[in-house]
Amino acid sequence: MSRWLYNSHGEPIAFISGQNAFSRTGKWLGQLEGDELWKGEYIGEIVNGDYLLARHSKPGYSKGVPSTPGTPGIPGVPGTRGGRGLPAGYTVIEFD
């Protein structure tokens, strides 16, 4: 079962399948390492359980880009949920 991630406005922006994150349209966004999302470089991290945000002071190094996985079936997009204010030091991430 896929798990959805939201922006700070409560809008579903990505889903997790295995250790990979995909946009709402199925575009591969990167691989999870713990709660951090990487695709060679830091993309963002899961905050408060299911919000995907980026730290302002993100790591300044690169990792190897893993092989692109096959795109899973796109699960039904959930409705919005309550928005939350951004925690200090974080910013919103935008995907297609």
N, C-alpha and C positions, 0 to 999 in steps of 0.2 A: 504494500500500500504506500502511496506517495504522501509526502508531507508538504504542505504549502508554507511559504514564507511571505511575509507582508512588509510593506514600507511603513513609515511612521504614520501615514494617513489611514492605515488599516486596509489598504488595497492589496490583493494578492499579486505578487510580482514574479515569483519563482516557485518551483517545486523541487523536492529532493527525491531522487530515485537511487537507491544504494548509497554510494559515497559521492554522487554527482548531483550538481544543481543545474536546472534547465529553466529557461524563461517560459512565460505563459504560452509562447508559440512553439516550444520545443527546442530552441537554440541552446546548445551546451554552453553553460556559463563558467564552469570550472569544477574542481574537485574539493570536497571538504576534508580538512585536516583538523579534527576536533570540531570546534565551532567556527573556524576560519575557512573562507572560500578562496582558493588559489587557482590561477590559470597561468602559471609561470610567474606572475606577480600577484600581490595581494589584491583581492577584489573587495572583500568585506567580511563581515562576520555575523553570526546569529546572536542576537541580543534579546534578553527577556523571553527566551524559549522559541519564538517564531517570527521575530522581526529581523530582516536582513539590512544591515546598515554598514557604513564604512567609517573607520576611525580616521580622524584628521592626521594623527601621528602614526600613519601606517608604516609597517616595516619597509626599509629602503633597499631590500635585496631581492633578487630573482631566484626562482627555482626552475628546474626543468619542467617543461610543459608535458603533462601526461598525454597518452594517446587519447584521441577523441573517441568517446564511447558511442555505441549505437543509440539512437534516440528512442526512448521508451514511448509507449502510448501516452498521450497527454490526458491527464485525469480531468474530470469535470472541474471547472474553475469555481471556487467557492465565492460566496458573496463577500462584501467588505465586512470588516469588524471594526470595533472602536479604535480610533487613532490614539496614538500616544505622543507626547512631546518627545523630542529628541533628547537622549541622554547627553550630558556634557561631553564634548570631544568627538561626537559622531555627526555624520551627514547622511542624507538620503542618497540611495543608489537608484539610477534609472536604467532600465533595460527596454529593448524594443517593445 
